[in-house]
């Protein structure tokens, strides 16, 4: 057992001596950086001088700088032109929107007036004697007559179609039946 104690005691001594040696090295190293920073250097006292560049390189750099400045000026000019164009487009879009709104109002008035005219004319045809209205509808284009008959009350339309020639009444019936055939189902 005594040999074991001797070996484990040496291990502790080795670890302890390594720890002390590394602590001393760290203390010694920490002062070196500060000492170097505080010491005057000869190279810092004299400024570095750059040799003058060759004439060709200086001319090339000056030419390139002139090109870059010209391009920058062109970009600035282009941006100004784009801003002006954007302002003009925005103004024009506002004017177009106002014109479109005015046109919609005008169309609504015109549509309302034409709808009123059609409603009134349909009422006139409904108030006519069926025989007189049938004679009038007989002379109309089938599409035009079908438009009015489709707006009338079914009883009035039937009385007028009864007074018409069968082939004309059939033609108008076909138009009335097919006018919504192409309407979407969904």
Residue, then its C-alpha position, 0 to 999 in steps of 0.5 A: x500500500x505504501x507504493x500506491x501512496x507514493x505514486x498518487x502523491x507524485x501525480x498530485x505534485x505533477x499537476x500542482x507544479x504544472x498549474x503553477x508553471x502555467x499561471x506564471x507563464x500567463x502572468x509573464x505573457x500578459x505584461x508583454x503586450x502592454x510593454x510592446x504597446x507602450x514602447x515607441x516604434x521607429x516606423x511610426x515616427x516616419x510617415x510612409x510615402x507612396x511612390x507616385x503611380x506611373x503616368x499611364x495608370x494615373x491617366x487611366x484612373x482619371x479617365x475611368x473617374x470621368x466615365x463614372x462621373x458621367x454615368x452618375x450624371x446620366x443616371x441622375x438625369x434619367x431619374x429626374x426624367x422618370x420622376x417627371x414622367x411618373x408625375x405626368x402619368x399620375x396626373x393623366x391617370x387622374x384625368x382619365x379616372x375623372x373622365x371615366x366617372x363622367x362617362x359612366x354617369x352619362x351612360x347611366x342617364x342615357x341607359x335610364x332614358x332609353x329604358x324609360x322610352x322602351x317601357x313607355x313604348x311597350x305600354x303603348x303597344x299593350x294598350x293598343x287593340x290586339x288586331x292593330x298591334x298585330x298588324x304593326x308587329x307584322x311589319x317589324x323585324x322579328x328581332x325588334x318585335x320579339x324584344x317588345x313582346x318579351x317585355x309585355x305582359x303574357x296576356x297582351x303578347x298572346x293577344x297580339x301574336x294571335x292576330x299575326x300570320x302564323x309564320x311571323x308568329x312562329x319566327x318571333x316565338x323562336x327568338x323569344x325561346x332562344x334569347x336566353x339559351x346562351x346564358x350561363x347556367x351556373 
